[in-house]
Structures are given as structure tokens and as C-alpha cells.
């Protein structure tokens, strides 16, 4: 498949999620990403659970190659510099100042390759009162205001997935793509900087705009209340979600589907604003109805009505969902060991009506080190992935 970033060469020196996620986003679009790791265990995310190939690491490092380099060793630094000299993009997510101390800061690498797009990811930016604070997903969710919007004040909880980490990585990839387009126009490299604080504040742009326009930002349950979104329980103790939004037709359709003319006649629910004011009462009334049938029955019933409705799937249920299967959203991956995944969620973007169905598993630590070193020693400017594939096919 002719992916849009085919031919783009990336050196990623990322750990945990933000940097690796940015690298993965580019790799999913066809970029050749070489992940530079420290000798020993490499990226700490490899050992996040037992072993050295955690599912967490596998999730954000597919479609890449790995080489272990000790940048304090002259020979390894020379290999690194050779890669940088031919790379289009470099990605790092160190604390401010760490890259410079390692000899891989922006000015240091731009001196080797002026056309390099350098992507630097941090917790709070390169300077300022918080620059030296450590940052992780939960910290960025909290400081940015995002957590204040989505959490229930009476029962505060973090959201399960590492949203701030992944979203920051996606913003970093977005900025890098913009810089690559700019370089295509003027031939100049760029410094791309994004912090977790900036990414999550921008991701929360709607509540900020409400604050600036109305003088009050939503908190906690305000968003589902205004959106008229409800999570309801069924007879078999499973969950379903509905989202009525603002069009009146959805309210009419759901009361028809639920056989709930009495709710439509109830003055507490007669208008959208009334339903917002009586959100909790409406939720209890709807929940009393959905508890009368199993989830599968409701799924069949609701398919005949124009209502935003879905089962609250467990992850294992998503894999077998008819629409997911129709879209080939879950694709096979070469299984490289007992601790390796045999399937993956394919890239979300479909190009020219053709989804990307080929996904390579995340590399084992230094899996490509010997090959990369030997190719560079033989005079290759860049140890191309396509060259590897051709050599394997010829064997």
C-alpha cells in the first residue's frame, strides 16, 4: 500500500507513551521509524509488567525497528549521528535540559542536519515555574482542567486509559506533520514543541470556551447532563448508553422505543431544558425501563429506531462486534513469543477507501541493531526497511 509517509525517515528516542505514540502515528502512515533505546532493558515501558515485552509497550511501538545505543560511547554516538544526518524527523520526550546533556538537543542535531524536524515533548514546556516537575498522565489530566470537567466530584476517579499521554503523542505527530509540509515548501527544518499541559488544555477547548463566553465552565456531570447522555443498566446486569443530544426527534424516538409515552407526558421531561434540569430523575426513569429486558433484546429493539444507542462493550466484546468485524478493525499480527499479542487494532485512518491492514509487531529490544550497524558500516546512508524486506525475500 502506498502510504503517505513512505520514504520519511524517523529516529525516535522516546520512552513510556508520549514519544512512542508520536512515533507510532507516523509509522502507521508509512514512515520508517528506528527506535533508539538505551542498552540493558531499553524503554522502561518494556518492563511495565512482568517480562521485557509488556502489552503496554507493544501497544505504542508497532511498525518500528529497535537499536540499542550508548550515546556516551564514541562508536555508538557515531552510529546515532549517521542516522540523524539522513533522518527527516527526530522525536524525544525527555525532561527539559536532558536532551542537551545527552548531546541530542535541537541545536546539536540541527548542526548535523539542518533539514531535521525536531519534535520535543515535555510535561510543562521547556521553561517556566513547572519545567523541572515530573509529569505523568494523571498529573496532566489534573493540571489542564480536563479532570475537573469529567470527574464526578462526589466520587472522584481517574479515567482508565492514559488519555493525556496518548493525546499528547497525537498532537506531537500532528505538529510534526505540519513541520514536514512546511519543510517541503522552504527546505528548512523546524523545532516542534508540545507539552502535556498544552495538549490537554487544547483538547478541553470546549469548556474553556464556555468559560470565556459565559463566565462559567462545566464541571463533573455537566457535559452528560447537557448532552442528555445516560448510562443505563439492563436486566442481565449489563450496560447500555444513549445520547439524546438536542434534536427533539431523538427524545420522541427513544420514548417510542421504550414504550414510555408517560415520560413524554411528564412535565418534568416535556422540553429539553426541563430534561436537563431533571437529569437525575430522567435517568432513573429510563433505567427502570431498561432493567425490564436483557441487553441483547434492547439492542435488537433499538436497531429499529433512530436513536444514538449502543451497548457499553467490554474490550473482548468489541472484538466480536459486527461493525468492528465488517470494518476489519482488528487485524492479525505476527506472534513473536508467548508474551506477544497476535492481533492489533489497525490504524484508524483509511486512505483511498483502503484501510491499512498490515501491522508489524513492536520490536524486541535491539532486534534490528546488528542489521542497522552493518548496513551503515557498508556505506548505506540510511538502513532502509525496504532493503531489509527485499533481502529477506531473496533468502
Secondary structure, DSSP 8 states (H G I E B T S, - for coil): ---TTTT-EEEEE--TTHHHHHHHHHHHTT-EEEEEE-STT-SGGGGSSSSSS-HHHHHH-TTEEEEE--TTSHHHHHHHHHHHHH-SEEEE---TTHHHHHT-SHHHHHHH-TT-EEEEEESS-SSSTTTTS---HHHHHHHTSHHHHHS-GGG----SS-HHHHHHHHHHHHHHHHHHHHHHHH---EEEEEEHHHHHHHHTHHHHHHHHHHS----TTHHHHHHTEEEEE-TTS-EEEEE--S-HHHHHHHHHHTT-HHHHH-GGGSSHHHHHHTHHHHHHHHHHHHTTS-HHHHHHHHTTS---EEE---HHHHHT-HHHHHTT-EEE----STTS-SEEE--S-EETTEE---------TTTTHHHHHHHHHTT-SS--HHHHHHHHHH-
